[in-house]
Amino acid sequence: MQKPLLFVCLLALCNLTLLTVPIGHAQQPRAKMIRSDDLQQDKTKLDLCIYRARHRQPSAHYVMNIGDQDIVPFEIDAWYLAQRRKEDPNMTFFATGAGTLYECTNWGGLYGAYSASGESWFFHIFHPPSFQPPIGTIAGAQLAVSTCLKDVPQQTDLSGFDHASTYGAQDVGYISHKATARPTHPSIGGVPVASYDVEVNGVAFFKTSGIDLFTLDFTCLYSPMLKLKAVGWREKRAWIKSARQAAGQGHR
């Protein structure tokens, strides 16, 4: 069977080149991960790369642009690091809160960030401890959903609750403290959403005097350890604490 390939995109000055690197059995996480503050990087080169990524000049239009994204700590696989530095001893690395690793070289002439990779076997940013199995697995999502469905009836101030269903469970990822970067829902039920909180979205059904059921959108907000923080009920574009107040604004 052909070994899988790791695809890394490099932006050359003349065109876009796709570099394929055979990784074989290296596709699984290695035993040793190195923290970013232990990489012994050339600070002058690293700072220059980050500056150019934030303030991209017209003459460096092939350098990747990160805007005002936060630079965050990360870990990188020791074997992968050695291979990259063997190719270019001047290579430096940094990561953003979006979960992206940038590799800095002078492949395009100017020293800068010319390649980027998402979280994988060789790189990840730091995450807080989370419940197990993790939310990214089927079992973890099912656990979050079942927990939310138990909590929703206890967190409504509107009578006539009949049942609820869900349509999504995920963590919110990294949230920057900068005013220009906000989560989809800045708060749920009056509680601020924090990095890597877990959200479960759904619809609650309430009995009426007739045959029809009244519906309200809700979101359960949990800490990364699946501790309940709040249940919010949709009122236009906000998620408020009171289902009764949300019901006064209409229904689905």
C-alpha positions in Angstrom: 0.0 0.0 0.0 1.3 3.4 -0.9 2.4 5.5 2.1 0.3 8.7 2.7 1.8 12.0 1.9 1.8 15.2 3.8 1.0 18.2 1.6 2.7 21.5 2.4 2.0 24.5 0.2 4.9 26.9 -0.5 4.4 30.2 -2.2 7.3 30.9 -4.6 7.9 34.2 -6.2 6.9 33.0 -9.7 4.0 30.7 -8.9 2.3 28.4 -6.4 4.3 25.2 -5.9 2.9 22.2 -4.2 5.6 20.3 -2.2 4.8 16.7 -1.2 6.7 15.2 1.7 6.5 11.4 2.3 5.8 10.8 5.9 5.3 7.1 6.2 4.8 5.9 9.7 5.4 9.5 10.9 1.7 10.2 10.4 0.9 9.4 14.0 1.9 11.6 17.0 5.5 11.1 18.1 6.4 10.5 21.7 8.3 13.7 22.1 6.8 17.1 21.6 8.8 20.3 22.1 7.3 23.4 23.6 7.6 26.6 21.5 9.5 28.4 24.3 12.2 25.6 24.2 12.9 25.8 20.4 15.9 28.1 20.8 14.8 30.2 17.9 16.6 33.3 16.5 14.4 36.0 18.1 15.5 38.6 15.6 14.4 36.5 12.6 11.2 35.4 14.4 10.2 38.9 15.3 10.9 40.0 11.7 8.8 37.2 10.3 5.9 38.0 12.6 6.1 41.7 11.9 6.1 41.1 8.1 3.1 38.8 8.5 1.2 41.5 10.4 2.3 44.4 8.1 2.6 42.8 4.7 4.2 45.2 2.2 3.3 45.2 -1.5 6.8 44.0 -2.4 6.2 41.0 -0.1 2.8 40.0 -1.4 3.7 36.2 -1.3 4.3 36.4 2.4 1.2 35.2 4.4 -0.8 37.7 6.2 -2.0 37.1 9.8 -3.5 40.5 10.5 -3.9 41.1 14.2 -4.3 37.4 15.2 -2.9 36.4 18.6 0.4 34.6 18.7 0.1 31.7 21.1 2.3 28.9 22.6 2.4 25.6 20.9 4.1 22.2 20.7 5.9 20.7 17.7 7.0 17.2 17.0 10.8 16.8 17.5 11.3 14.6 14.4 9.3 17.0 12.2 11.3 20.0 13.6 14.6 18.3 12.9 13.6 17.5 9.3 12.5 21.1 8.6 15.6 22.6 10.2 17.8 20.2 8.1 16.2 21.7 5.0 16.7 25.3 6.3 18.7 26.0 9.5 17.3 29.5 9.5 13.7 28.4 9.7 11.6 29.8 12.6 8.1 28.9 13.7 5.1 30.6 15.3 1.5 29.8 15.8 -1.8 31.7 16.0 -4.9 31.2 18.1 -6.7 29.9 15.0 -4.6 26.7 15.4 -2.2 27.5 12.5 1.5 26.9 12.4 3.6 29.3 10.3 7.1 28.4 9.0 9.4 31.3 8.3 12.1 31.1 5.6 13.6 33.2 2.8 12.3 30.9 0.1 10.7 33.9 -1.7 13.7 36.2 -1.2 12.4 38.2 1.7 12.4 36.4 5.1 8.8 35.7 6.0 6.0 33.2 6.5 5.6 31.2 3.3 3.8 28.1 4.6 1.1 27.3 7.0 -0.3 24.1 8.6 -3.3 23.3 10.7 -3.2 21.2 13.9 -2.2 17.6 13.2 0.2 14.9 14.4 3.2 17.2 14.4 1.8 20.4 15.8 -0.9 21.7 18.2 -1.5 24.8 20.3 -2.2 24.4 24.0 -5.7 23.5 25.1 -7.1 23.4 28.6 -8.0 20.0 30.1 -11.3 18.7 28.7 -13.9 16.0 29.5 -13.4 12.6 28.0 -14.1 11.3 25.5 -13.3 14.7 23.8 -16.0 16.7 22.1 -14.4 16.1 18.7 -15.3 12.4 18.8 -18.7 10.9 18.2 -18.9 9.6 21.8 -17.9 12.9 23.2 -20.5 14.8 21.1 -23.2 12.3 22.2 -22.2 12.8 25.8 -22.5 16.6 25.5 -25.9 16.3 23.7 -27.4 13.9 26.3 -26.1 16.2 29.1 -27.7 19.2 27.5 -31.1 17.4 27.0 -31.1 16.6 30.7 -30.3 20.2 31.7 -32.7 22.1 29.3 -35.9 21.2 31.2 -34.4 22.3 34.5 -33.2 25.6 33.0 -36.5 26.9 31.6 -38.9 29.3 33.3 -41.6 28.6 30.7 -44.3 26.1 31.5 -45.5 23.4 29.2 -42.1 21.9 28.2 -42.6 18.8 26.1 -39.3 17.7 24.6 -36.1 19.0 22.9 -33.9 18.0 20.1 -30.3 19.1 19.2 -28.6 19.9 15.9 -25.0 20.6 16.8 -22.4 20.1 19.5 -18.9 21.6 19.3 -16.3 23.6 21.2 -15.9 27.2 20.3 -12.1 27.1 19.8 -9.8 29.9 20.7 -11.3 33.3 21.4 -9.1 36.3 21.3 -9.5 39.1 23.9 -9.2 41.7 21.2 -12.3 43.6 20.3 -12.0 42.7 16.7 -12.3 39.0 17.3 -15.5 37.8 19.0 -17.2 34.4 19.2 -20.5 33.8 17.4 -22.4 34.4 20.6 -20.5 36.7 22.9 -22.6 35.5 25.8 -25.1 32.7 26.5 -27.7 33.4 29.2 -25.7 36.4 30.4 -22.5 34.3 30.8 -19.5 35.2 28.6 -18.3 32.5 26.2 -14.6 31.6 26.9 -12.0 29.8 24.8 -12.8 26.1 24.2 -16.2 26.2 25.9 -18.6 23.6 24.6 -21.9 24.7 23.0 -24.8 22.4 22.2 -27.5 23.9 20.0 -31.1 22.7 19.7 -34.8 23.4 19.7 -37.2 23.0 22.6 -40.9 22.2 22.1 -43.6 23.5 24.4 -47.3 22.5 24.7 -50.0 24.9 23.8 -53.8 25.0 24.2 -54.1 23.5 20.8 -52.6 20.7 18.7 -49.5 22.7 17.7 -46.3 22.9 19.7 -44.5 26.2 20.4 -40.7 26.1 19.7 -37.7 28.0 21.0 -34.0 27.8 20.0 -31.6 27.2 22.8 -27.9 26.8 23.4 -26.4 24.9 26.3 -23.0 26.4 27.3 -20.5 24.2 29.2 -16.9 24.6 30.4 -14.3 22.4 28.6 -14.8 19.9 31.4 -18.6 19.8 30.6 -19.7 21.8 33.6 -22.9 23.7 33.0 -22.4 27.5 32.7 -25.7 28.5 31.3 -28.6 27.7 28.9 -29.5 30.6 26.6 -32.8 31.1 24.7 -32.8 32.8 21.4 -34.3 36.3 21.3 -33.6 37.7 17.9 -29.8 37.7 17.7 -29.2 37.3 21.5 -29.3 34.2 23.7 -30.9 35.3 27.0 -31.5 33.5 30.3 -35.3 33.7 30.3 -37.3 31.3 28.0 -40.4 33.2 28.9 -39.0 36.5 27.7 -37.7 34.8 24.5 -41.2 33.4 23.9 -42.6 36.9 24.1 -40.6 37.7 20.9 -42.3 35.0 18.9 -41.2 31.4 17.9 -39.8 29.5 15.0 
